[in-house]
């Protein structure tokens, strides 16, 4: 074999390795389609991770190994809005994102799912999100984003509470505090109306902000704040059970990319997504009590609040938001 042929063969081998090592591989004569699925949490104990690992295992089982998924826990980005936007460039195939961060894409309708005190319990939330209300939100998101974002499932991230350098019992107790919130305008408005100062701090920087006093407080569910040990900081010691947000997290794909799969492949993806949702919610609910116990064992303090006062602050925001965006019917559907 002459040097030219040897060089060409070597180049061909490198080219083949590059092609078949990036998302699609030859397996028994069939192409294996590999989806990149990601979330912004770096802890492998986070419920998102359990949910997406379940998606990967179910997708491979349902497809007989012709479709697989690689899970990226915080390694493709810890900023939810940036991670979600990767869907539009096909840099990732599926992500978990909050409605609040998604509203920053310019689609205000996402924020209906961010309204505080929209639901009173997990049962209330599941009834709405798995019923007509959730279906209508899927259709609305698809329409408003020109199918760039398709909801294939609804995760939970628990129920969010206030935590800070002091306990609060009524909304006015938060007056003057710099509180780290999500990017949702309706959630920021709630805390402004309580007299607090909403601030923007990256999730990975929040521990340091609470430890140094840059942030006086934050809000999240027991599990997420416990995994990051926020309760061990001076400004994260006191958790007040405001229970202001029975959270909805969106399991998203690019709808245009989804439509390119065969009907059979689409069916596998949706069935795997359903199993993923069931797993993520089960882990979320199980970990809430465990995380609360861990917070208390580590010296954190937890107190009840006057929920009636907090809800009274939230209802006018709900009504105004729905009226401004022509979503009164959807709001009533969620409240039923």
C-alpha positions as a Markdown table, in Angstrom:
| # | Residue | x | y | z |
|---|---|---|---|---|
| 1 | Unk | 0.0 | 0.0 | 0.0 |
| 2 | Unk | 1.6 | 3.4 | -1.0 |
| 3 | Unk | 1.9 | 6.3 | 1.3 |
| 4 | Unk | -1.0 | 8.2 | -0.3 |
| 5 | Unk | -3.4 | 5.3 | 0.2 |
| 6 | Unk | -2.1 | 4.8 | 3.8 |
| 7 | Unk | -2.8 | 8.5 | 4.5 |
| 8 | Unk | -6.2 | 8.4 | 3.0 |
| 9 | Unk | -7.1 | 5.3 | 5.0 |
| 10 | Unk | -6.0 | 7.0 | 8.2 |
| 11 | Unk | -8.0 | 10.1 | 7.4 |
| 12 | Unk | -11.0 | 7.9 | 6.7 |
| 13 | Unk | -10.7 | 6.2 | 10.1 |
| 14 | Unk | -10.4 | 9.5 | 11.9 |
| 15 | Unk | -13.4 | 10.9 | 10.0 |
| 16 | Unk | -15.5 | 7.8 | 10.8 |
| 17 | Unk | -14.6 | 8.0 | 14.5 |
| 18 | Unk | -15.7 | 11.6 | 14.6 |
| 19 | Unk | -19.0 | 11.0 | 12.8 |
| 20 | Unk | -20.0 | 7.9 | 14.7 |
| 21 | Unk | -18.7 | 9.2 | 18.0 |
| 22 | Unk | -20.9 | 12.3 | 18.1 |
| 23 | Unk | -24.5 | 11.4 | 18.8 |
| 24 | Unk | -25.1 | 8.6 | 16.3 |
| 25 | Unk | -23.3 | 5.3 | 16.4 |
| 26 | Unk | -23.5 | 2.2 | 14.3 |
| 27 | Unk | -25.1 | -0.7 | 16.3 |
| 28 | Unk | -25.9 | -4.0 | 14.5 |
| 29 | Unk | -26.3 | -2.2 | 11.2 |
| 30 | Unk | -28.7 | 0.4 | 12.6 |
| 31 | Unk | -28.0 | 4.0 | 13.7 |
| 32 | Unk | -28.3 | 4.7 | 17.3 |
| 33 | Unk | -29.8 | 8.2 | 17.9 |
| 34 | Unk | -28.4 | 9.8 | 21.1 |
| 35 | Unk | -30.2 | 12.7 | 22.7 |
| 36 | Unk | -28.4 | 15.2 | 24.9 |
| 37 | Unk | -30.6 | 15.9 | 28.0 |
| 38 | Unk | -29.6 | 18.5 | 30.6 |
| 39 | Unk | -30.6 | 20.3 | 33.7 |
| 40 | Unk | -28.9 | 23.2 | 35.7 |
| 41 | Unk | -28.3 | 21.4 | 39.0 |
| 42 | Unk | -24.8 | 20.1 | 39.7 |
| 43 | Unk | -25.8 | 17.7 | 42.5 |
| 44 | Unk | -26.3 | 14.1 | 41.4 |
| 45 | Unk | -28.8 | 13.8 | 44.3 |
| 46 | Unk | -31.1 | 16.3 | 42.8 |
| 47 | Unk | -34.6 | 15.0 | 41.7 |
| 48 | Unk | -34.0 | 16.4 | 38.2 |
| 49 | Unk | -31.1 | 14.0 | 37.8 |
| 50 | Unk | -33.2 | 11.0 | 38.9 |
| 51 | Unk | -35.9 | 12.0 | 36.4 |
| 52 | Unk | -33.6 | 12.4 | 33.4 |
| 53 | Unk | -31.7 | 9.1 | 34.2 |
| 54 | Unk | -35.1 | 7.4 | 34.2 |
| 55 | Unk | -35.9 | 9.0 | 30.8 |
| 56 | Unk | -32.6 | 7.7 | 29.5 |
| 57 | Unk | -33.2 | 4.1 | 30.7 |
| 58 | Unk | -36.8 | 4.0 | 29.5 |
| 59 | Unk | -35.9 | 5.5 | 26.1 |
| 60 | Unk | -33.3 | 2.8 | 25.5 |
| 61 | Unk | -35.7 | 0.1 | 26.6 |
| 62 | Unk | -38.6 | 1.2 | 24.6 |
| 63 | Unk | -36.6 | 1.7 | 21.4 |
| 64 | Unk | -34.7 | -1.6 | 21.7 |
| 65 | Unk | -31.5 | 0.3 | 22.0 |
| 66 | Unk | -31.9 | 2.4 | 18.8 |
| 67 | Unk | -32.4 | 5.6 | 20.9 |
| 68 | Unk | -30.3 | 6.6 | 23.9 |
| 69 | Unk | -29.9 | 9.7 | 26.1 |
| 70 | Unk | -26.9 | 11.2 | 27.7 |
| 71 | Unk | -27.6 | 13.1 | 30.9 |
| 72 | Unk | -25.7 | 16.4 | 31.6 |
| 73 | Unk | -26.1 | 17.6 | 35.3 |
| 74 | Unk | -25.1 | 21.2 | 35.2 |
| 75 | Unk | -22.2 | 20.5 | 32.9 |
| 76 | Unk | -23.8 | 22.3 | 29.8 |
| 77 | Unk | -24.7 | 25.3 | 31.9 |
| 78 | Unk | -26.1 | 26.3 | 35.3 |
| 79 | Unk | -28.1 | 29.3 | 34.0 |
| 80 | Unk | -31.6 | 28.0 | 33.2 |
| 81 | Unk | -32.4 | 30.6 | 30.5 |
| 82 | Unk | -29.1 | 30.0 | 28.7 |
| 83 | Unk | -29.6 | 26.3 | 28.9 |
| 84 | Unk | -33.1 | 26.5 | 27.5 |
| 85 | Unk | -31.9 | 28.7 | 24.6 |
| 86 | Unk | -29.5 | 25.9 | 23.6 |
| 87 | Unk | -32.6 | 24.1 | 22.4 |
| 88 | Unk | -33.1 | 26.6 | 19.6 |
| 89 | Unk | -29.6 | 26.0 | 18.3 |
| 90 | Unk | -29.8 | 22.2 | 18.6 |
| 91 | Unk | -26.9 | 22.2 | 21.1 |
| 92 | Unk | -29.0 | 20.1 | 23.4 |
| 93 | Unk | -32.2 | 18.0 | 22.9 |
| 94 | Unk | -34.1 | 18.3 | 26.2 |
| 95 | Unk | -33.8 | 20.5 | 29.2 |
| 96 | Unk | -35.5 | 21.2 | 32.5 |
| 97 | Unk | -36.4 | 24.9 | 33.0 |
| 98 | Unk | -38.5 | 27.0 | 35.3 |
| 99 | Unk | -41.4 | 29.2 | 33.9 |
| 100 | Unk | -39.9 | 32.2 | 35.5 |
| 101 | Unk | -36.6 | 32.0 | 33.6 |
| 102 | Unk | -38.5 | 31.0 | 30.4 |
| 103 | Unk | -40.5 | 34.2 | 30.6 |
| 104 | Unk | -37.2 | 36.0 | 29.9 |
| 105 | Unk | -37.3 | 34.7 | 26.4 |
| 106 | Unk | -40.0 | 37.3 | 25.7 |
| 107 | Unk | -43.0 | 35.0 | 26.1 |
| 108 | Unk | -44.9 | 36.5 | 29.0 |
| 109 | Unk | -47.4 | 33.7 | 29.1 |
| 110 | Unk | -44.9 | 31.4 | 30.7 |
| 111 | Unk | -45.3 | 33.5 | 33.9 |
| 112 | Unk | -48.8 | 32.2 | 34.5 |
| 113 | Unk | -47.1 | 29.1 | 35.9 |
| 114 | Unk | -44.9 | 31.4 | 38.1 |
| 115 | Unk | -47.8 | 33.1 | 39.9 |
| 116 | Unk | -47.4 | 32.7 | 43.7 |
| 117 | Unk | -50.2 | 30.9 | 45.7 |
| 118 | Unk | -51.7 | 29.6 | 42.4 |
| 119 | Unk | -52.0 | 26.2 | 44.1 |
| 120 | Unk | -52.6 | 25.2 | 47.7 |
| 121 | Unk | -51.1 | 21.7 | 47.7 |
| 122 | Unk | -49.4 | 19.1 | 45.6 |
| 123 | Unk | -52.7 | 17.3 | 45.0 |
| 124 | Unk | -54.1 | 20.6 | 43.8 |
| 125 | Unk | -51.1 | 21.2 | 41.6 |
| 126 | Unk | -51.2 | 17.7 | 40.0 |
| 127 | Unk | -54.9 | 17.9 | 39.3 |
| 128 | Unk | -54.4 | 21.1 | 37.4 |
| 129 | Unk | -51.1 | 20.4 | 35.7 |
| 130 | Unk | -52.1 | 16.9 | 34.6 |
| 131 | Unk | -55.5 | 18.0 | 33.4 |
| 132 | Unk | -57.1 | 20.5 | 31.0 |
| 133 | Unk | -55.1 | 23.4 | 32.4 |
| 134 | Unk | -51.7 | 21.7 | 31.7 |
| 135 | Unk | -52.8 | 20.7 | 28.2 |
| 136 | Unk | -53.8 | 24.2 | 27.4 |
| 137 | Unk | -50.5 | 25.6 | 28.7 |
| 138 | Unk | -48.7 | 23.1 | 26.4 |
| 139 | Unk | -50.6 | 24.4 | 23.4 |
| 140 | Unk | -50.1 | 28.0 | 24.4 |
| 141 | Unk | -46.3 | 27.6 | 24.8 |
| 142 | Unk | -46.1 | 25.8 | 21.4 |
| 143 | Unk | -48.1 | 28.6 | 19.7 |
| 144 | Unk | -46.3 | 31.5 | 21.4 |
| 145 | Unk | -42.8 | 30.2 | 20.6 |
| 146 | Unk | -43.6 | 29.0 | 17.1 |
| 147 | Unk | -42.9 | 25.4 | 18.2 |
| 148 | Unk | -39.3 | 26.2 | 19.3 |
| 149 | Unk | -40.3 | 25.0 | 22.8 |
| 150 | Unk | -42.5 | 21.9 | 23.3 |
| 151 | Unk | -43.5 | 20.7 | 26.7 |
| 152 | Unk | -43.1 | 17.0 | 26.9 |
| 153 | Unk | -43.7 | 16.8 | 30.7 |
| 154 | Unk | -44.1 | 18.7 | 33.9 |
| 155 | Unk | -41.7 | 18.2 | 36.7 |
| 156 | Unk | -42.1 | 19.5 | 40.3 |
| 157 | Unk | -39.3 | 21.2 | 42.3 |
| 158 | Unk | -41.2 | 20.9 | 45.6 |
| 159 | Unk | -42.8 | 23.9 | 47.4 |
| 160 | Unk | -40.7 | 27.0 | 47.8 |
| 161 | Unk | -40.3 | 28.8 | 51.1 |
| 162 | Unk | -38.6 | 32.0 | 52.3 |
| 163 | Unk | -35.2 | 31.6 | 54.1 |
| 164 | Unk | -33.0 | 34.3 | 55.4 |
| 165 | Unk | -31.1 | 35.9 | 58.3 |
| 166 | Unk | -34.3 | 36.3 | 60.3 |
| 167 | Unk | -37.7 | 34.5 | 60.4 |
| 168 | Unk | -40.8 | 36.2 | 58.9 |
| 169 | Unk | -44.4 | 35.7 | 60.0 |
| 170 | Unk | -46.3 | 38.3 | 57.8 |
| 171 | Unk | -45.2 | 39.8 | 54.4 |
| 172 | Unk | -44.1 | 43.1 | 56.0 |
| 173 | Unk | -41.5 | 41.3 | 58.0 |
| 174 | Unk | -39.5 | 41.0 | 54.8 |
| 175 | Unk | -39.3 | 44.8 | 54.4 |
| 176 | Unk | -35.8 | 46.0 | 53.5 |
| 177 | Unk | -34.3 | 42.6 | 52.9 |
| 178 | Unk | -32.3 | 41.9 | 49.8 |
| 179 | Unk | -33.9 | 38.6 | 48.7 |
| 180 | Unk | -32.6 | 36.5 | 45.8 |
| 181 | Unk | -35.5 | 35.5 | 43.6 |
| 182 | Unk | -36.1 | 33.9 | 40.3 |
| 183 | Unk | -36.2 | 36.0 | 37.2 |
| 184 | Unk | -40.0 | 36.0 | 37.0 |
| 185 | Unk | -41.5 | 39.5 | 37.0 |
| 186 | Unk | -44.6 | 38.4 | 38.8 |
| 187 | Unk | -42.6 | 36.8 | 41.6 |
| 188 | Unk | -40.3 | 39.8 | 41.9 |
| 189 | Unk | -43.4 | 42.1 | 42.2 |
| 190 | Unk | -44.8 | 40.0 | 45.0 |
| 191 | Unk | -41.6 | 40.5 | 47.1 |
| 192 | Unk | -41.5 | 44.2 | 46.2 |
| 193 | Unk | -45.0 | 44.6 | 47.4 |
| 194 | Unk | -43.9 | 42.9 | 50.7 |
| 195 | Unk | -41.3 | 45.7 | 51.0 |
| 196 | Unk | -38.3 | 43.5 | 50.1 |
| 197 | Unk | -35.7 | 44.2 | 47.4 |
| 198 | Unk | -35.5 | 41.4 | 44.8 |
| 199 | Unk | -31.9 | 40.8 | 43.6 |
| 200 | Unk | -30.4 | 38.6 | 40.9 |
| 201 | Unk | -27.7 | 36.1 | 42.1 |
| 202 | Unk | -26.6 | 33.1 | 40.1 |
| 203 | Unk | -27.6 | 29.8 | 41.7 |
| 204 | Unk | -23.9 | 28.7 | 42.0 |
| 205 | Unk | -23.0 | 32.0 | 43.6 |
| 206 | Unk | -25.9 | 32.1 | 46.1 |
| 207 | Unk | -24.1 | 30.2 | 48.9 |
| 208 | Unk | -21.4 | 32.9 | 48.9 |
| 209 | Unk | -23.9 | 35.7 | 48.7 |
| 210 | Unk | -25.8 | 34.4 | 51.8 |
| 211 | Unk | -22.5 | 33.8 | 53.6 |
| 212 | Unk | -21.1 | 37.3 | 53.0 |
| 213 | Unk | -24.3 | 39.2 | 53.4 |
| 214 | Unk | -24.7 | 40.2 | 49.7 |
| 215 | Unk | -28.1 | 38.5 | 50.0 |
| 216 | Unk | -30.1 | 38.8 | 53.2 |
| 217 | Unk | -32.5 | 36.0 | 52.1 |
| 218 | Unk | -33.6 | 33.7 | 49.3 |
| 219 | Unk | -36.5 | 31.4 | 48.5 |
| 220 | Unk | -36.5 | 27.7 | 47.4 |
| 221 | Unk | -37.7 | 24.3 | 48.4 |
| 222 | Unk | -36.1 | 22.4 | 51.3 |
| 223 | Unk | -34.2 | 20.0 | 49.1 |
| 224 | Unk | -32.4 | 22.4 | 46.7 |
| 225 | Unk | -31.3 | 24.8 | 49.5 |
| 226 | Unk | -30.2 | 21.8 | 51.7 |
| 227 | Unk | -28.1 | 20.2 | 49.0 |
| 228 | Unk | -26.3 | 23.5 | 48.6 |
| 229 | Unk | -26.1 | 23.9 | 52.4 |
| 230 | Unk | -27.6 | 27.4 | 52.3 |
| 231 | Unk | -29.1 | 26.6 | 55.8 |
| 232 | Unk | -25.6 | 26.6 | 57.2 |
| 233 | Unk | -24.9 | 30.2 | 56.2 |
| 234 | Unk | -25.7 | 33.1 | 58.5 |
| 235 | Unk | -28.3 | 34.5 | 56.1 |
| 236 | Unk | -29.9 | 31.1 | 55.4 |
| 237 | Unk | -30.5 | 29.8 | 58.9 |
| 238 | Unk | -34.2 | 30.7 | 59.3 |
| 239 | Unk | -36.7 | 29.0 | 57.0 |
| 240 | Unk | -40.3 | 30.4 | 57.2 |
| 241 | Unk | -42.9 | 28.1 | 55.7 |
| 242 | Unk | -44.5 | 30.6 | 53.3 |
| 243 | Unk | -45.2 | 27.7 | 50.9 |
| 244 | Unk | -45.7 | 30.4 | 48.2 |
| 245 | Unk | -44.9 | 28.3 | 45.1 |
| 246 | Unk | -45.9 | 24.7 | 44.5 |
| 247 | Unk | -43.5 | 24.7 | 41.6 |
| 248 | Unk | -43.9 | 23.7 | 38.0 |
| 249 | Unk | -40.8 | 22.8 | 36.0 |
| 250 | Unk | -40.9 | 22.3 | 32.2 |
| 251 | Unk | -39.4 | 19.3 | 30.5 |
| 252 | Unk | -38.7 | 20.9 | 27.1 |
| 253 | Unk | -37.7 | 19.9 | 23.7 |
| 254 | Unk | -37.5 | 21.9 | 20.4 |
| 255 | Unk | -40.8 | 21.1 | 18.8 |
| 256 | Unk | -39.5 | 21.5 | 15.3 |
| 257 | Unk | -36.7 | 19.0 | 16.1 |
| 258 | Unk | -39.2 | 16.7 | 17.7 |
| 259 | Unk | -41.4 | 16.7 | 14.6 |
| 260 | Unk | -38.5 | 15.3 | 12.5 |
| 261 | Unk | -38.6 | 12.0 | 14.4 |
| 262 | Unk | -40.8 | 9.2 | 13.1 |
| 263 | Unk | -44.1 | 8.7 | 14.8 |
| 264 | Unk | -42.8 | 5.6 | 16.4 |
| 265 | Unk | -39.7 | 7.5 | 17.8 |
| 266 | Unk | -42.0 | 10.3 | 19.0 |
| 267 | Unk | -44.0 | 7.8 | 20.9 |
| 268 | Unk | -40.9 | 6.4 | 22.6 |
| 269 | Unk | -39.8 | 9.9 | 23.6 |
| 270 | Unk | -43.2 | 10.8 | 25.1 |
| 271 | Unk | -43.6 | 7.5 | 26.9 |
| 272 | Unk | -40.1 | 7.8 | 28.4 |
| 273 | Unk | -40.9 | 11.4 | 29.3 |
| 274 | Unk | -44.0 | 10.2 | 31.2 |
| 275 | Unk | -41.9 | 7.7 | 33.2 |
| 276 | Unk | -39.4 | 10.4 | 33.8 |
| 277 | Unk | -42.0 | 12.7 | 35.3 |
| 278 | Unk | -43.4 | 10.0 | 37.6 |
| 279 | Unk | -39.8 | 9.3 | 38.9 |
| 280 | Unk | -38.9 | 12.9 | 39.4 |
| 281 | Unk | -42.0 | 13.8 | 41.3 |
| 282 | Unk | -41.7 | 10.7 | 43.5 |
| 283 | Unk | -38.1 | 11.5 | 44.4 |
| 284 | Unk | -39.1 | 15.2 | 45.0 |
| 285 | Unk | -41.9 | 14.3 | 47.4 |
| 286 | Unk | -39.8 | 11.8 | 49.2 |
| 287 | Unk | -36.8 | 14.1 | 49.6 |
| 288 | Unk | -38.8 | 17.0 | 51.1 |
| 289 | Unk | -39.3 | 15.4 | 54.5 |
| 290 | Unk | -35.8 | 14.1 | 54.5 |
| 291 | Unk | -34.4 | 17.5 | 53.6 |
| 292 | Unk | -36.4 | 19.3 | 56.3 |
| 293 | Unk | -35.1 | 16.8 | 58.9 |
| 294 | Unk | -31.6 | 17.4 | 57.7 |
| 295 | Unk | -32.0 | 21.2 | 58.0 |
| 296 | Unk | -33.2 | 20.9 | 61.6 |
| 297 | Unk | -30.5 | 18.4 | 62.5 |
| 298 | Unk | -27.9 | 20.9 | 61.2 |
| 299 | Unk | -29.2 | 23.7 | 63.4 |
| 300 | Unk | -31.5 | 25.4 | 61.0 |
| 301 | Unk | -34.7 | 27.0 | 62.3 |
| 302 | Unk | -38.2 | 26.5 | 60.8 |
| 303 | Unk | -41.3 | 28.5 | 61.6 |
| 304 | Unk | -44.9 | 28.7 | 60.5 |
| 305 | Unk | -46.3 | 31.9 | 59.0 |
| 306 | Unk | -49.7 | 33.7 | 58.6 |
| 307 | Unk | -50.5 | 32.2 | 55.2 |
| 308 | Unk | -53.7 | 34.2 | 54.9 |
| 309 | Unk | -51.7 | 37.4 | 54.9 |
| 310 | Unk | -49.3 | 36.1 | 52.2 |
| 311 | Unk | -52.1 | 34.9 | 50.0 |
| 312 | Unk | -53.9 | 38.2 | 50.2 |
| 313 | Unk | -50.8 | 39.9 | 48.8 |
| 314 | Unk | -50.7 | 37.4 | 45.9 |
| 315 | Unk | -54.3 | 37.4 | 44.6 |
| 316 | Unk | -54.3 | 40.9 | 43.2 |
| 317 | Unk | -51.1 | 40.1 | 41.3 |
| 318 | Unk | -52.7 | 37.0 | 39.8 |
| 319 | Unk | -55.8 | 38.9 | 38.7 |
| 320 | Unk | -53.8 | 41.8 | 37.2 |
| 321 | Unk | -51.5 | 39.5 | 35.3 |
| 322 | Unk | -54.3 | 37.5 | 33.8 |
| 323 | Unk | -56.2 | 40.6 | 32.8 |
| 324 | Unk | -53.2 | 42.2 | 31.2 |
| 325 | Unk | -52.4 | 39.1 | 29.2 |
| 326 | Unk | -55.9 | 38.0 | 28.3 |
| 327 | Unk | -55.6 | 34.8 | 30.3 |
| 328 | Unk | -58.5 | 35.1 | 32.7 |
| 329 | Unk | -60.0 | 31.8 | 31.5 |
| 330 | Unk | -56.7 | 29.9 | 32.1 |
| 331 | Unk | -56.3 | 31.5 | 35.6 |
| 332 | Unk | -59.8 | 30.4 | 36.5 |
| 333 | Unk | -59.1 | 26.9 | 35.2 |
| 334 | Unk | -56.0 | 26.7 | 37.4 |
| 335 | Unk | -58.0 | 27.9 | 40.4 |
| 336 | Unk | -60.7 | 25.3 | 40.1 |
